[in-house]
Amino acid sequence: MKAKIVIPLLSVIILSLITAAWAAETGLDIYPRNVHIGLGFNGAEITVSGRAPDDAGIFVKVSSPADSITVMNKKGKVGMFWLNTERVRMTEVPRLYHIISSAPFSQVSADLRQQLGLGGDFPEIYSRAIIDKHREDDWVPVTGEEALEYIEASIGINRKNGLYFTGEKSVKVEDGKFSGKVRLPPGIPQETIDVTMYAIRDGQLLDIKTGSINVSSTGIIQWLNIMAFYDGPSYGLIAVIIALVSGVLITTLFNYAESLLGGSEKPGIGRELNH
């Protein structure tokens, strides 16, 4: 009786171990999976690796959910001054969007690039972005060339800040395995970041693997975020106090530096004597 119970139990355990080993071999390895934003956070480097099908190009997309709201102001000349003349809002786009690959994007058909959101020109952003312009007390849709102008401007800003990035041939493939690194900038959104690997060969999608990175704040940054969300007045008061203290410190430092440079002379006396 015991043997009849033990044998099936051992079979289940062995099968579970084999399944776990196979999953680990063919899955998507992400390190680290948790990124903590604390005081002095200067970004993080993420390593993505896994198994690569023979002769396949590997494309890795790292993106935040398409739930960000970006507000941009367009400046124009009003009389003698340059002022904000238009205000637009962009929605349905991710705040973070990185794509790295082992092969050129040109090896993937335009239709497949559009479908998967791959390519150096960020085709998914152009197809998903919704642009609205503020008019009086309402928002009105913006389309056509004007919408493209704002999308291009937003992509350019995000590229400059390291939030959008493309890296062709930055993924290494060797002995049936791939490995690539993604540099997350300091301004990454604090939410779950999606990681997707696409294996493509001869224009055909062979495999898709998915994973995620959890980005969250810690320490004083976490405390400030919680206070800003649940206790706005107290957060505002703390911000004002910090600004005042910073102003006093800067003024003190400038006065100290001026006293060192000017010696014991009173400010302005040296200049008056030279006239």
C-alpha positions as CSV (number, residue, x, y, z in Angstrom):
1,M,0.0,0.0,0.0
2,K,2.8,2.4,0.9
3,A,4.7,1.6,-2.3
4,K,1.6,2.4,-4.3
5,I,1.4,5.8,-2.7
6,V,5.1,6.6,-2.8
7,I,5.7,5.8,-6.4
8,P,3.1,8.2,-7.8
9,L,4.3,10.8,-5.3
10,L,7.9,10.5,-6.5
11,S,6.7,10.7,-10.1
12,V,4.9,14.0,-9.4
13,I,8.0,15.4,-7.6
14,I,10.3,14.4,-10.5
15,L,7.9,15.8,-13.1
16,S,7.7,19.0,-11.1
17,L,11.4,19.3,-11.0
18,I,11.8,18.7,-14.7
19,T,9.0,21.2,-15.5
20,A,10.7,23.8,-13.2
21,A,14.1,23.2,-14.8
22,W,12.6,23.5,-18.3
23,A,10.7,26.7,-17.4
24,A,13.9,28.2,-16.0
25,E,15.8,27.3,-19.1
26,T,13.3,28.7,-21.6
27,G,11.9,31.6,-19.5
28,L,12.9,35.2,-19.3
29,D,15.5,36.0,-16.6
30,I,15.4,39.6,-15.3
31,Y,17.8,41.0,-12.7
32,P,17.0,42.8,-10.6
33,R,13.3,42.4,-10.6
34,N,12.8,45.1,-8.0
35,V,14.1,48.6,-8.2
36,H,13.9,50.8,-5.1
37,I,14.0,54.6,-5.5
38,G,15.5,56.3,-2.5
39,L,17.3,59.5,-1.8
40,G,20.1,60.1,-4.3
41,F,18.7,57.5,-6.8
42,N,20.6,57.8,-10.0
43,G,19.0,55.1,-12.2
44,A,19.4,51.4,-12.4
45,E,20.8,48.8,-14.8
46,I,18.6,45.8,-15.6
47,T,19.9,42.6,-17.2
48,V,17.5,40.6,-19.4
49,S,18.6,37.1,-20.5
50,G,17.2,33.8,-21.7
51,R,17.1,31.2,-24.3
52,A,17.4,32.2,-28.0
53,P,16.0,30.0,-30.9
54,D,18.6,29.1,-33.5
55,D,19.3,31.9,-36.1
56,A,16.6,34.2,-34.5
57,G,16.9,37.9,-33.9
58,I,16.1,38.8,-30.3
59,F,14.1,42.0,-29.6
60,V,13.5,43.1,-26.0
61,K,10.9,45.8,-25.2
62,V,10.8,47.4,-21.8
63,S,7.9,49.7,-21.3
64,S,5.6,51.1,-18.6
65,P,1.8,50.9,-18.9
66,A,0.2,53.4,-21.4
67,D,-1.4,55.4,-18.7
68,S,0.7,58.5,-18.4
69,I,-0.6,62.0,-19.0
70,T,1.9,64.4,-20.6
71,V,1.1,68.1,-20.7
72,M,3.1,70.3,-23.0
73,N,3.1,74.1,-23.6
74,K,3.8,75.7,-27.0
75,K,5.5,79.1,-26.9
76,G,4.7,81.9,-29.2
77,K,5.6,85.6,-29.5
78,V,3.0,87.9,-28.0
79,G,4.1,91.5,-28.6
80,M,7.7,91.7,-27.4
81,F,7.5,88.6,-25.2
82,W,7.7,84.8,-25.7
83,L,4.7,83.3,-23.8
84,N,2.9,80.0,-23.6
85,T,0.3,80.3,-26.4
86,E,-1.0,76.7,-26.5
87,R,-1.4,73.9,-24.0
88,V,-1.8,70.3,-25.2
89,R,-2.3,67.0,-23.4
90,M,-1.0,63.6,-24.6
91,T,-2.5,60.4,-23.2
92,E,-2.5,56.6,-23.9
93,V,1.3,56.4,-24.2
94,P,3.9,54.9,-21.9
95,R,6.3,57.1,-20.0
96,L,9.1,54.6,-20.3
97,Y,9.9,52.9,-23.6
98,H,13.2,51.0,-24.3
99,I,13.9,48.6,-27.2
100,I,17.1,46.7,-27.6
101,S,17.9,44.0,-30.2
102,S,20.4,41.6,-31.5
103,A,19.5,42.4,-35.1
104,P,18.6,45.5,-37.1
105,F,15.0,46.6,-36.9
106,S,15.0,46.6,-40.7
107,Q,15.0,42.8,-40.7
108,V,11.5,42.9,-39.3
109,S,8.6,43.8,-41.7
110,A,6.9,47.1,-41.2
111,D,3.6,45.4,-40.4
112,L,5.2,43.2,-37.7
113,R,7.1,46.2,-36.3
114,Q,3.8,48.1,-36.0
115,Q,2.1,45.1,-34.5
116,L,4.7,44.5,-31.8
117,G,5.7,48.1,-31.2
118,L,9.3,47.7,-32.4
119,G,11.5,50.1,-34.3
120,G,13.7,53.1,-33.9
121,D,10.9,55.5,-34.6
122,F,8.6,54.1,-31.9
123,P,5.7,53.2,-34.2
124,E,3.5,52.3,-31.2
125,I,3.6,55.8,-29.9
126,Y,2.4,57.3,-33.1
127,S,-0.5,54.8,-33.4
128,R,-1.7,55.0,-29.8
129,A,-1.1,58.7,-28.7
130,I,-4.2,60.8,-28.2
131,I,-3.6,64.6,-28.4
132,D,-6.0,67.2,-27.0
133,K,-5.6,70.9,-27.0
134,H,-6.9,73.1,-24.2
135,R,-9.5,75.6,-25.4
136,E,-11.3,77.8,-22.8
137,D,-12.7,75.3,-20.3
138,D,-12.5,72.1,-22.5
139,W,-10.1,69.9,-24.4
140,V,-10.5,69.4,-28.1
141,P,-8.9,66.7,-30.2
142,V,-5.8,67.4,-32.3
143,T,-5.1,65.4,-35.5
144,G,-3.1,65.3,-38.6
145,E,0.3,67.1,-39.0
146,E,-0.3,69.2,-35.8
147,A,-0.7,66.0,-33.7
148,L,2.5,64.5,-35.3
149,E,4.4,67.6,-34.4
150,Y,3.5,67.2,-30.7
151,I,4.2,63.5,-30.8
152,E,7.7,64.1,-32.3
153,A,8.4,66.7,-29.7
154,S,7.4,64.4,-26.8
155,I,9.5,61.6,-28.2
156,G,12.5,64.0,-28.4
157,I,12.1,65.1,-24.8
158,N,11.8,61.5,-23.6
159,R,14.8,60.5,-25.5
160,K,16.8,63.4,-24.0
161,N,15.8,62.3,-20.5
162,G,16.6,58.7,-21.1
163,L,13.0,57.5,-20.9
164,Y,12.9,56.5,-24.5
165,F,15.8,54.5,-26.0
166,T,16.5,52.2,-28.9
167,G,19.7,50.1,-29.1
168,E,20.1,47.9,-32.2
169,K,22.6,45.1,-31.9
170,S,23.0,45.7,-28.2
171,V,21.7,42.2,-27.3
172,K,24.4,39.5,-27.4
173,V,23.5,36.0,-28.6
174,E,25.9,33.2,-27.9
175,D,25.5,29.4,-27.5
176,G,21.7,29.5,-27.8
177,K,21.3,32.2,-25.1
178,F,20.8,36.0,-25.3
179,S,21.7,38.7,-22.8
180,G,21.1,42.5,-22.9
181,K,21.2,45.4,-20.5
182,V,18.7,48.2,-20.1
183,R,19.7,51.4,-18.4
184,L,16.7,52.9,-16.4
185,P,17.0,56.6,-15.9
186,P,16.4,58.4,-12.6
187,G,13.0,59.6,-13.7
188,I,11.4,56.2,-14.2
189,P,7.7,55.9,-13.3
190,Q,7.0,54.1,-10.0
191,E,4.9,51.2,-11.2
192,T,5.2,47.8,-12.7
193,I,7.4,47.9,-15.9
194,D,6.6,45.3,-18.6
195,V,9.5,43.3,-20.2
196,T,8.8,41.4,-23.4
197,M,11.1,39.4,-25.5
198,Y,10.3,38.6,-29.2
199,A,12.3,36.0,-31.2
200,I,12.0,36.6,-34.9
201,R,13.5,34.6,-37.8
202,D,12.9,35.2,-41.5
203,G,10.2,37.6,-40.8
204,Q,8.3,35.1,-38.6
205,L,7.5,35.5,-34.9
206,L,8.9,32.4,-33.2
207,D,8.5,33.1,-29.6
208,I,7.4,35.6,-27.0
209,K,8.5,35.7,-23.3
210,T,7.2,38.2,-20.8
211,G,8.2,39.4,-17.4
212,S,8.1,42.5,-15.2
213,I,10.1,44.9,-13.0
214,N,8.6,46.4,-9.9
215,V,9.7,50.0,-9.3
216,S,8.8,51.5,-6.0
217,S,10.1,54.2,-3.6
218,T,11.7,53.7,-0.3
219,G,12.7,55.6,2.8
220,I,12.1,59.4,2.8
221,I,11.0,59.3,-0.9
222,Q,8.3,56.8,0.0
223,W,7.2,58.9,3.0
224,L,7.0,62.1,0.9
225,N,5.0,60.3,-1.8
226,I,2.5,58.9,0.7
227,M,2.2,62.4,2.3
228,A,1.7,64.1,-1.1
229,F,-1.1,61.6,-1.9
230,Y,-2.9,61.5,1.5
231,D,-2.0,64.8,3.2
232,G,-1.5,67.5,0.5
233,P,-1.5,70.5,2.9
234,S,1.2,69.1,5.1
235,Y,3.2,68.1,2.0
236,G,2.9,71.7,0.7
237,L,4.0,73.1,4.0
238,I,7.1,70.9,4.1
239,A,7.9,71.9,0.5
240,V,7.7,75.6,1.5
241,I,9.9,75.1,4.5
242,I,12.5,73.2,2.5
243,A,12.5,76.0,-0.1
244,L,13.0,78.7,2.6
245,V,15.8,76.7,4.3
246,S,17.5,76.1,0.9
247,G,17.3,79.9,0.1
248,V,18.8,80.8,3.4
249,L,21.6,78.3,2.9
250,I,22.4,79.5,-0.6
251,T,22.4,83.1,0.5
252,T,24.8,82.3,3.4
253,L,27.1,80.4,1.1
254,F,27.3,83.3,-1.4
255,N,28.0,85.8,1.4
256,Y,30.7,83.6,2.8
257,A,32.3,83.1,-0.7
258,E,32.1,86.9,-1.3
259,S,33.8,87.6,2.0
260,L,36.6,85.2,1.1
261,L,37.1,86.8,-2.3
262,G,36.9,90.4,-1.1
263,G,38.9,90.0,2.1
264,S,38.1,92.4,4.8
265,E,36.9,95.2,2.4
266,K,33.3,96.1,2.4
267,P,31.4,95.2,-0.8
268,G,31.6,98.0,-3.4
269,I,34.4,100.0,-1.8
270,G,37.1,98.6,-4.1
271,R,35.1,99.5,-7.2
272,E,34.4,103.1,-6.0
273,L,38.1,103.7,-5.3
274,N,39.1,102.7,-8.8
275,H,37.0,105.4,-10.4
